[in-house]
Amino acid sequence: MNTLINDPANEERGLLPYPVIVAATRGDPEAMMTVVQHYESYISSLSMRKLRDERGNFYYGIDMDIRDRLRAKLMRAVLSFNV
């Protein structure tokens, strides 16, 4: 039997600690940055778009406008979250 699956310490891997969530909902800037950093890779993957450079070549990159909008929406959602 795999002991990593049944280890209680591994059940919370990848989750934000409860005190960080509570502090972020109260407007603590450090806690909010922790939440935003936790979801940064997911936000970046959602922000990927097919872009065109000045020579007309296509490439995939992060649309900074979409990324900033998603970050702002996450912050608004955290501030309106009821613990």
MOQUIPE-V839029 format. One record per helix or strand. SS is the DSSP state (H for helix, E for strand). FROM is the first residue (numbers start at 1). LEN is the number of residues. Records with the same first field share a line. If there is no record, write none. Layout:
SS: FROM-LEN, FROM-LEN
This chain:
H: 3-4, 8-3, 18-8, 29-10, 40-7, 64-16
E: 48-5, 58-5
